[in-house]
Amino acid sequence: KAKPWRNANLTIKELGAQLQIPTYRLSRLINSHFGRNFFAFVNGYRIAELKRRLSDPQWSQHALLDLAFDVGFNSKSAFNEAFKKECGLTPTEYRAKHLHS
């Protein structure tokens, strides 16, 4: 419910404190259970929310970069790179493909 991933400056130390889990244990859990590092793990949540918004006509008038910043990305390049890696499409391509699906 808290959606800590929306914080663009979220660190593993901060998330560990919120969850009351030592940083080393949280890192090990993320790596072993999700097969990702902390940043890829957090970006996964951000991208999932972006995909939901990009498929929803309610969000169609919002600029992609505004949406990216709203879900926690702090740069255009990080946003585009993470999105393309996760989805295989650019955010613009994804929106065009899924908005009217």
Rosetta blueprint (number, residue, H / E / L):
1 K L
2 A L
3 K L
4 P H
5 W H
6 R H
7 N L
8 A L
9 N L
10 L L
11 T L
12 I H
13 K H
14 E H
15 L H
16 G H
17 A H
18 Q H
19 L H
20 Q L
21 I L
22 P L
23 T H
24 Y H
25 R H
26 L H
27 S H
28 R H
29 L H
30 I H
31 N H
32 S H
33 H H
34 F H
35 G L
36 R L
37 N L
38 F H
39 F H
40 A H
41 F H
42 V H
43 N H
44 G H
45 Y H
46 R H
47 I H
48 A H
49 E H
50 L H
51 K H
52 R H
53 R H
54 L H
55 S L
56 D L
57 P H
58 Q H
59 W H
60 S L
61 Q L
62 H L
63 A L
64 L H
65 L H
66 D H
67 L H
68 A H
69 F H
70 D H
71 V L
72 G L
73 F L
74 N L
75 S L
76 K H
77 S H
78 A H
79 F H
80 N H
81 E H
82 A H
83 F H
84 K H
85 K H
86 E H
87 C H
88 G L
89 L L
90 T L
91 P H
92 T H
93 E H
94 Y H
95 R H
96 A H
97 K H
98 H H
99 L L
100 H L
101 S L
